[in-house]
């Protein structure tokens, strides 16, 4: 299964079709 990604910029989450079970969290400092 592919891992879908959520991107966090500061305190705002940019959700890119996040999966409830397979989700990678990327924290981007702003």
N, CA, C and O atoms as a Tripos MOL2 file, in Angstrom:
@<TRIPOS>MOLECULE
protein
  120   119    30     0     0
PROTEIN
NO_CHARGES

@<TRIPOS>ATOM
      1 N           0.8450   -1.2090    0.0000 N.3       1 UNK1
      2 CA          0.0000    0.0000    0.0000 C.3       1 UNK1
      3 C           0.8770    1.2540    0.0000 C.2       1 UNK1
      4 O           1.9300    1.3020    0.6360 O.2       1 UNK1
      5 N           0.4160    2.2470   -0.7200 N.am      2 UNK2
      6 CA          1.1850    3.4880   -0.7400 C.3       2 UNK2
      7 C           0.9320    4.2940    0.5220 C.2       2 UNK2
      8 O          -0.1670    4.2510    1.0760 O.2       2 UNK2
      9 N           1.9250    5.0180    0.9750 N.am      3 UNK3
     10 CA          1.7640    5.8290    2.1780 C.3       3 UNK3
     11 C           1.4180    7.2590    1.7830 C.2       3 UNK3
     12 O           2.2030    7.9510    1.1340 O.2       3 UNK3
     13 N           0.2350    7.6780    2.1860 N.am      4 UNK4
     14 CA         -0.1960    9.0320    1.8650 C.3       4 UNK4
     15 C           0.3680   10.0070    2.8900 C.2       4 UNK4
     16 O           0.6300    9.6420    4.0360 O.2       4 UNK4
     17 N           0.5490   11.2390    2.4660 N.am      5 UNK5
     18 CA          1.2850   12.1890    3.2870 C.3       5 UNK5
     19 C           0.4540   13.3890    3.7420 C.2       5 UNK5
     20 O          -0.3020   13.9880    2.9780 O.2       5 UNK5
     21 N           0.6350   13.7080    5.0310 N.am      6 UNK6
     22 CA          0.0970   14.9720    5.5500 C.3       6 UNK6
     23 C           1.2910   15.9020    5.7850 C.2       6 UNK6
     24 O           2.2940   15.4940    6.3710 O.2       6 UNK6
     25 N           1.1830   17.1140    5.3380 N.am      7 UNK7
     26 CA          2.2710   18.0640    5.5440 C.3       7 UNK7
     27 C           1.8420   19.1350    6.5380 C.2       7 UNK7
     28 O           0.7900   19.7590    6.4010 O.2       7 UNK7
     29 N           2.6960   19.3260    7.5480 N.am      8 UNK8
     30 CA          2.3980   20.3120    8.5750 C.3       8 UNK8
     31 C           3.3080   21.5260    8.4020 C.2       8 UNK8
     32 O           4.5320   21.4180    8.4820 O.2       8 UNK8
     33 N           2.6890   22.6830    8.1630 N.am      9 UNK9
     34 CA          3.4640   23.9150    8.0590 C.3       9 UNK9
     35 C           3.0890   24.8000    9.2380 C.2       9 UNK9
     36 O           1.9850   25.3410    9.3030 O.2       9 UNK9
     37 N           4.0330   24.9370   10.1750 N.am     10 UNK10
     38 CA          3.7350   25.6790   11.3890 C.3      10 UNK10
     39 C           2.7030   24.9150   12.1910 C.2      10 UNK10
     40 O           2.9630   23.7920   12.6230 O.2      10 UNK10
     41 N           1.5240   25.5100   12.3980 N.am     11 UNK11
     42 CA          0.4700   24.8230   13.1370 C.3      11 UNK11
     43 C          -0.6740   24.4410   12.1980 C.2      11 UNK11
     44 O          -1.7240   23.9760   12.6400 O.2      11 UNK11
     45 N          -0.4550   24.6430   10.8980 N.am     12 UNK12
     46 CA         -1.5050   24.3570    9.9190 C.3      12 UNK12
     47 C          -1.2150   23.0670    9.1670 C.2      12 UNK12
     48 O          -0.1390   22.9070    8.5900 O.2      12 UNK12
     49 N          -2.1780   22.1470    9.1760 N.am     13 UNK13
     50 CA         -2.0210   20.8860    8.4740 C.3      13 UNK13
     51 C          -2.4910   21.0120    7.0400 C.2      13 UNK13
     52 O          -3.6130   21.4420    6.7680 O.2      13 UNK13
     53 N          -1.6010   20.6240    6.1160 N.am     14 UNK14
     54 CA         -1.9920   20.5570    4.7150 C.3      14 UNK14
     55 C          -2.2390   19.0970    4.4110 C.2      14 UNK14
     56 O          -1.2920   18.3210    4.2820 O.2      14 UNK14
     57 N          -3.4960   18.7100    4.2940 N.am     15 UNK15
     58 CA         -3.8130   17.3020    4.0920 C.3      15 UNK15
     59 C          -3.8690   16.9600    2.6170 C.2      15 UNK15
     60 O          -4.5990   17.5770    1.8420 O.2      15 UNK15
     61 N          -3.0790   15.9590    2.2470 N.am     16 UNK16
     62 CA         -3.0500   15.5190    0.8580 C.3      16 UNK16
     63 C          -3.6070   14.1050    0.8100 C.2      16 UNK16
     64 O          -2.8510   13.1330    0.8290 O.2      16 UNK16
     65 N          -4.9140   13.9900    0.7480 N.am     17 UNK17
     66 CA         -5.6330   12.7180    0.7710 C.3      17 UNK17
     67 C          -5.0250   11.7570    1.7840 C.2      17 UNK17
     68 O          -4.5310   10.6860    1.4300 O.2      17 UNK17
     69 N          -5.0700   12.1550    3.0370 N.am     18 UNK18
     70 CA         -4.4740   11.3710    4.1060 C.3      18 UNK18
     71 C          -5.2390   10.0790    4.3520 C.2      18 UNK18
     72 O          -6.4670   10.0390    4.2730 O.2      18 UNK18
     73 N          -4.4920    9.0290    4.6500 N.am     19 UNK19
     74 CA         -5.1170    7.7550    4.9810 C.3      19 UNK19
     75 C          -5.1520    7.6360    6.4950 C.2      19 UNK19
     76 O          -4.2130    8.0520    7.1730 O.2      19 UNK19
     77 N          -6.2110    7.0800    7.0210 N.am     20 UNK20
     78 CA         -6.3710    6.9740    8.4620 C.3      20 UNK20
     79 C          -5.3760    5.9570    9.0310 C.2      20 UNK20
     80 O          -4.9290    6.0870   10.1710 O.2      20 UNK20
     81 N          -5.0380    4.9580    8.2370 N.am     21 UNK21
     82 CA         -4.1590    3.9130    8.7350 C.3      21 UNK21
     83 C          -2.7260    4.0750    8.2500 C.2      21 UNK21
     84 O          -1.7760    3.7860    8.9780 O.2      21 UNK21
     85 N          -2.5790    4.5450    6.9960 N.am     22 UNK22
     86 CA         -1.2240    4.7130    6.4750 C.3      22 UNK22
     87 C          -0.9620    6.1850    6.2180 C.2      22 UNK22
     88 O          -1.2540    6.7080    5.1430 O.2      22 UNK22
     89 N          -0.4060    6.8410    7.2230 N.am     23 UNK23
     90 CA         -0.1610    8.2690    7.1010 C.3      23 UNK23
     91 C           1.2320    8.6510    7.5880 C.2      23 UNK23
     92 O           1.6580    8.2510    8.6710 O.2      23 UNK23
     93 N           1.9230    9.4210    6.7800 N.am     24 UNK24
     94 CA          3.2440    9.9170    7.1350 C.3      24 UNK24
     95 C           3.1230   11.4010    7.4500 C.2      24 UNK24
     96 O           2.5300   12.1580    6.6810 O.2      24 UNK24
     97 N           3.6810   11.8120    8.5710 N.am     25 UNK25
     98 CA          3.5920   13.2130    8.9510 C.3      25 UNK25
     99 C           4.9310   13.9180    8.7120 C.2      25 UNK25
    100 O           5.9660   13.5280    9.2540 O.2      25 UNK25
    101 N           4.8770   14.9560    7.8930 N.am     26 UNK26
    102 CA          6.0820   15.7060    7.5810 C.3      26 UNK26
    103 C           5.9660   17.0940    8.1930 C.2      26 UNK26
    104 O           5.0650   17.8610    7.8530 O.2      26 UNK26
    105 N           6.8850   17.4070    9.0970 N.am     27 UNK27
    106 CA          6.8360   18.7010    9.7660 C.3      27 UNK27
    107 C           7.7790   19.6770    9.0740 C.2      27 UNK27
    108 O           8.9990   19.5140    9.1190 O.2      27 UNK27
    109 N           7.2030   20.6950    8.4310 N.am     28 UNK28
    110 CA          8.0120   21.7010    7.7410 C.3      28 UNK28
    111 C           8.0260   22.9910    8.5530 C.2      28 UNK28
    112 O           6.9910   23.6390    8.7060 O.2      28 UNK28
    113 N           9.1930   23.3650    9.0740 N.am     29 UNK29
    114 CA          9.3070   24.6030    9.8520 C.3      29 UNK29
    115 C           8.9650   25.8090    8.9850 C.2      29 UNK29
    116 O           9.3330   25.8660    7.8120 O.2      29 UNK29
    117 N           8.2640   26.7610    9.5670 N.am     30 UNK30
    118 CA          7.8880   27.9290    8.7810 C.3      30 UNK30
    119 C           8.5820   29.1770    9.3170 C.2      30 UNK30
    120 O           8.3900   30.2690    8.7820 O.2      30 UNK30
@<TRIPOS>BOND
     1     1     2 1
     2     2     3 1
     3     3     4 2
     4     3     5 am
     5     5     6 1
     6     6     7 1
     7     7     8 2
     8     7     9 am
     9     9    10 1
    10    10    11 1
    11    11    12 2
    12    11    13 am
    13    13    14 1
    14    14    15 1
    15    15    16 2
    16    15    17 am
    17    17    18 1
    18    18    19 1
    19    19    20 2
    20    19    21 am
    21    21    22 1
    22    22    23 1
    23    23    24 2
    24    23    25 am
    25    25    26 1
    26    26    27 1
    27    27    28 2
    28    27    29 am
    29    29    30 1
    30    30    31 1
    31    31    32 2
    32    31    33 am
    33    33    34 1
    34    34    35 1
    35    35    36 2
    36    35    37 am
    37    37    38 1
    38    38    39 1
    39    39    40 2
    40    39    41 am
    41    41    42 1
    42    42    43 1
    43    43    44 2
    44    43    45 am
    45    45    46 1
    46    46    47 1
    47    47    48 2
    48    47    49 am
    49    49    50 1
    50    50    51 1
    51    51    52 2
    52    51    53 am
    53    53    54 1
    54    54    55 1
    55    55    56 2
    56    55    57 am
    57    57    58 1
    58    58    59 1
    59    59    60 2
    60    59    61 am
    61    61    62 1
    62    62    63 1
    63    63    64 2
    64    63    65 am
    65    65    66 1
    66    66    67 1
    67    67    68 2
    68    67    69 am
    69    69    70 1
    70    70    71 1
    71    71    72 2
    72    71    73 am
    73    73    74 1
    74    74    75 1
    75    75    76 2
    76    75    77 am
    77    77    78 1
    78    78    79 1
    79    79    80 2
    80    79    81 am
    81    81    82 1
    82    82    83 1
    83    83    84 2
    84    83    85 am
    85    85    86 1
    86    86    87 1
    87    87    88 2
    88    87    89 am
    89    89    90 1
    90    90    91 1
    91    91    92 2
    92    91    93 am
    93    93    94 1
    94    94    95 1
    95    95    96 2
    96    95    97 am
    97    97    98 1
    98    98    99 1
    99    99   100 2
   100    99   101 am
   101   101   102 1
   102   102   103 1
   103   103   104 2
   104   103   105 am
   105   105   106 1
   106   106   107 1
   107   107   108 2
   108   107   109 am
   109   109   110 1
   110   110   111 1
   111   111   112 2
   112   111   113 am
   113   113   114 1
   114   114   115 1
   115   115   116 2
   116   115   117 am
   117   117   118 1
   118   118   119 1
   119   119   120 2
@<TRIPOS>SUBSTRUCTURE
     1 UNK1         2 RESIDUE 1 A UNK
     2 UNK2         6 RESIDUE 1 A UNK
     3 UNK3        10 RESIDUE 1 A UNK
     4 UNK4        14 RESIDUE 1 A UNK
     5 UNK5        18 RESIDUE 1 A UNK
     6 UNK6        22 RESIDUE 1 A UNK
     7 UNK7        26 RESIDUE 1 A UNK
     8 UNK8        30 RESIDUE 1 A UNK
     9 UNK9        34 RESIDUE 1 A UNK
    10 UNK10       38 RESIDUE 1 A UNK
    11 UNK11       42 RESIDUE 1 A UNK
    12 UNK12       46 RESIDUE 1 A UNK
    13 UNK13       50 RESIDUE 1 A UNK
    14 UNK14       54 RESIDUE 1 A UNK
    15 UNK15       58 RESIDUE 1 A UNK
    16 UNK16       62 RESIDUE 1 A UNK
    17 UNK17       66 RESIDUE 1 A UNK
    18 UNK18       70 RESIDUE 1 A UNK
    19 UNK19       74 RESIDUE 1 A UNK
    20 UNK20       78 RESIDUE 1 A UNK
    21 UNK21       82 RESIDUE 1 A UNK
    22 UNK22       86 RESIDUE 1 A UNK
    23 UNK23       90 RESIDUE 1 A UNK
    24 UNK24       94 RESIDUE 1 A UNK
    25 UNK25       98 RESIDUE 1 A UNK
    26 UNK26      102 RESIDUE 1 A UNK
    27 UNK27      106 RESIDUE 1 A UNK
    28 UNK28      110 RESIDUE 1 A UNK
    29 UNK29      114 RESIDUE 1 A UNK
    30 UNK30      118 RESIDUE 1 A UNK
